Amino acid sequence: MVLADLFGPDLIIVVVVLLVLMFGGPRLARNLGAAKTEFEKGLKNSKTSAADAPKPDETPSGDEK
């Protein structure tokens, strides 16, 4: 009874978490942090470029005759 409870899906999750922490923890955390930073930069750049874009009813300055 106790042996069946010990070897359930919980043990698989614990083993996977331990393997990630032992072999790839610091590198994985650093890469996730860098990805988050790049994602936030992209969001910030898209907001500023969207604010600088001409409105649909405005004509761009280069197309005037």
Short mmCIF file of the C-alpha atoms (twelve columns), coordinates in Angstrom:
data_MODEL
# 
_entry.id   MODEL 
# 
loop_
_atom_site.group_PDB 
_atom_site.id 
_atom_site.type_symbol 
_atom_site.label_atom_id 
_atom_site.label_alt_id 
_atom_site.label_comp_id 
_atom_site.label_asym_id 
_atom_site.label_seq_id 
_atom_site.Cartn_x 
_atom_site.Cartn_y 
_atom_site.Cartn_z 
_atom_site.pdbx_PDB_model_num 
ATOM 1  C CA . MET A 1  0.000  0.000  0.000   1 
ATOM 2  C CA . VAL A 2  2.718  2.457  0.968   1 
ATOM 3  C CA . LEU A 3  4.905  1.310  -1.927  1 
ATOM 4  C CA . ALA A 4  2.100  2.050  -4.423  1 
ATOM 5  C CA . ASP A 5  1.718  5.557  -2.992  1 
ATOM 6  C CA . LEU A 6  5.463  6.154  -3.188  1 
ATOM 7  C CA . PHE A 7  5.840  5.289  -6.892  1 
ATOM 8  C CA . GLY A 8  3.012  7.421  -8.268  1 
ATOM 9  C CA . PRO A 9  3.103  10.429 -10.563 1 
ATOM 10 C CA . ASP A 10 4.362  12.574 -7.681  1 
ATOM 11 C CA . LEU A 11 7.674  10.735 -7.677  1 
ATOM 12 C CA . ILE A 12 8.132  11.363 -11.402 1 
ATOM 13 C CA . ILE A 13 7.570  15.089 -10.896 1 
ATOM 14 C CA . VAL A 14 10.037 15.193 -8.003  1 
ATOM 15 C CA . VAL A 15 12.689 13.321 -10.010 1 
ATOM 16 C CA . VAL A 16 12.287 15.632 -13.017 1 
ATOM 17 C CA . VAL A 17 12.572 18.734 -10.828 1 
ATOM 18 C CA . LEU A 18 15.681 17.342 -9.109  1 
ATOM 19 C CA . LEU A 19 17.321 16.511 -12.453 1 
ATOM 20 C CA . VAL A 20 16.642 19.999 -13.800 1 
ATOM 21 C CA . LEU A 21 18.035 21.603 -10.668 1 
ATOM 22 C CA . MET A 22 21.136 19.420 -10.586 1 
ATOM 23 C CA . PHE A 23 22.130 19.610 -14.244 1 
ATOM 24 C CA . GLY A 24 20.609 22.750 -15.719 1 
ATOM 25 C CA . GLY A 25 19.338 24.986 -12.953 1 
ATOM 26 C CA . PRO A 26 21.610 28.048 -13.085 1 
ATOM 27 C CA . ARG A 27 21.946 28.044 -16.874 1 
ATOM 28 C CA . LEU A 28 18.218 27.512 -17.311 1 
ATOM 29 C CA . ALA A 29 17.389 30.339 -14.899 1 
ATOM 30 C CA . ARG A 30 19.839 32.692 -16.642 1 
ATOM 31 C CA . ASN A 31 18.365 31.883 -20.067 1 
ATOM 32 C CA . LEU A 32 14.809 32.374 -18.825 1 
ATOM 33 C CA . GLY A 33 15.777 35.734 -17.326 1 
ATOM 34 C CA . ALA A 34 17.414 36.838 -20.580 1 
ATOM 35 C CA . ALA A 35 14.360 35.732 -22.565 1 
ATOM 36 C CA . LYS A 36 12.067 37.680 -20.238 1 
ATOM 37 C CA . THR A 37 14.211 40.802 -20.627 1 
ATOM 38 C CA . GLU A 38 14.197 40.536 -24.437 1 
ATOM 39 C CA . PHE A 39 10.440 39.986 -24.429 1 
ATOM 40 C CA . GLU A 40 9.890  43.109 -22.317 1 
ATOM 41 C CA . LYS A 41 12.175 45.128 -24.623 1 
ATOM 42 C CA . GLY A 42 10.144 43.947 -27.609 1 
ATOM 43 C CA . LEU A 43 6.901  44.959 -25.934 1 
ATOM 44 C CA . LYS A 44 8.314  48.379 -25.093 1 
ATOM 45 C CA . ASN A 45 9.599  48.897 -28.651 1 
ATOM 46 C CA . SER A 46 6.310  47.828 -30.197 1 
ATOM 47 C CA . LYS A 47 4.396  50.289 -28.010 1 
ATOM 48 C CA . THR A 48 6.667  53.181 -28.955 1 
ATOM 49 C CA . SER A 49 6.622  52.299 -32.650 1 
ATOM 50 C CA . ALA A 50 2.839  51.995 -32.544 1 
ATOM 51 C CA . ALA A 51 2.615  55.442 -30.954 1 
ATOM 52 C CA . ASP A 52 4.915  56.905 -33.637 1 
ATOM 53 C CA . ALA A 53 3.011  55.308 -36.523 1 
ATOM 54 C CA . PRO A 54 0.691  57.608 -38.496 1 
ATOM 55 C CA . LYS A 55 -3.009 57.343 -37.893 1 
ATOM 56 C CA . PRO A 56 -5.057 55.731 -40.693 1 
ATOM 57 C CA . ASP A 57 -6.587 59.101 -41.707 1 
ATOM 58 C CA . GLU A 58 -3.198 60.867 -41.780 1 
ATOM 59 C CA . THR A 59 -0.987 60.831 -44.837 1 
ATOM 60 C CA . PRO A 60 2.722  60.205 -44.375 1 
ATOM 61 C CA . SER A 61 4.880  63.312 -44.921 1 
ATOM 62 C CA . GLY A 62 6.782  61.743 -47.848 1 
ATOM 63 C CA . ASP A 63 3.639  61.181 -49.951 1 
ATOM 64 C CA . GLU A 64 2.547  64.837 -50.125 1 
ATOM 65 C CA . LYS A 65 2.665  66.537 -53.538 1 
# 
